[in-house]
Amino acid sequence: MADVDKKVLAAVEAALQKNPKASVDELFEVATGVDRSIAALTKRQFHARYPLQIKRKLSPRRPRRAKRTQKGSRRGRHARNDSVRDAVRATFLKFASDLAAADDRKDLVHVVASVDRYVGEVLKATENA
């Protein structure tokens, strides 16, 4: 997994809070001003490591609307299925994020080789369903 520089992360986060629509190029410029070694990253690697993570953290989660039965009460089974679905979805997104953040071939192979960890997380989430 790729290392993240906390100073760069803070600078990119501040830039995004000032201008949420800032382009990757603008954010890359801010990051290289904080740490010149960031220039060695491709824009895709930079985006996966910094702006994408910050945007996920800052974005408000939209609440799901609960489905109601004829009597107006929540369906417990449906709510349970939604929570399992959310847990599995989060695991897949984490896997995709780790793949995107891989610097080179050995990092990519390391992430793919650890697929059993992600499968374990999915199985754990579905055990109680």
N, C-alpha and C positions, 0 to 999 in steps of 0.2 A: 504494500500500500504506500502511496506517495506521501511524503511529509508536507505539512502545511505550515508556512511561516505565519505566526500569530500577528506580527506587525503588519505584514502585507494583508492578511485577512481583515484586520481592523481598518486599514486604510481603504480597502475596497468596500467594506461595509459602510464606512462614512461617506464615500463617494456615491454609493447607491442610495443612501438615505437622502442625500442632497438632490440627486437626480436619478429616480428609479428607472428611467428610460435610457440611461447611459449605455453606449455601445461597448462591445467587448474591447474594441481598439482604445477607447477612452480609459476604460478600467485597466487595461494592460499598461497604458502609459503611466497611470497613477502607481501601479504596482512596481514597475521598473524604477520609478523614482524613489521608492522605499528600499528596494533590494534589486540590484543590477542582475543578480543570478536568475531572476524571473525571465529575463530576455531569452534564456536558453530554452524555455518552454514553447511549444507551439500554442497558437491561440486556442485550439481545442483543449489541450491539456490545462492551460491556464483557466479557461472557462469552467471546466469540470471541477477543478480544485478550489476555485475562489468564488466567482460570481454565482455559479449555480447553487453552491452550498448555502451562500448567504440568502439568495432569493427564496430558497426552500424554507429557510429558518424564518424569514420575515413575512412570508405570505400567510395570510390568515386562512385557516382551515374552514372551509364552508361546512356548516353543520348539515347533516343529512336529515331529511324530513322523515319522521317515523311513520310507517304505514299503520293504519288503524283498522280494527275489525269493525263489524256493524255496531257493536256496543261502544266503540270509541276508545277501547284500551289498546295499548301497544301489543303487537304480536311478539311475544318473548322469543319464539323460535326464529323469527325473521331478524330480530335485533341481534341474536347470537350469531346467525349466519353472516350478517354484515360485519360484525367485529372480527370474525375469522377471515372474511374476505379482505378486510383492511390490513390484518396482520400479514397475510400471505402477500398482498400487494406491496406492503412496506418492505418485505424481505426481497421481493423481485427488484424493487427500485434500488435497494441498497446494493444488490448484486450488479445491476446495471451501472450504478454510480461508481462502484469499485472498478468495473471494467473500463469505464470511461477515464478514470483517473490513472490507469496504468501508464507508466512512462514509456516503457519499452517492452520488448517481447518477453523478457524474463518475468516482469511484473504481471503481464497478461497471463502467462502460463501459471504463475503463482495463484492468481485469482481464480482461474478456471480449475486448477487442481484442488482448491478449497471448496468446490461446489457442494461437497457433502455437508459442510457447515450450514450452507443456505438450505439444503434439503432438510436437514435436521430442524432448522427454525420453522420451516413450513409444516413439517410433520407435528411439531410441538403445538403449533397454532391450531391444527386440525384435530388433534386428539380429543379435545373437549367438545367438539361440535356435535 
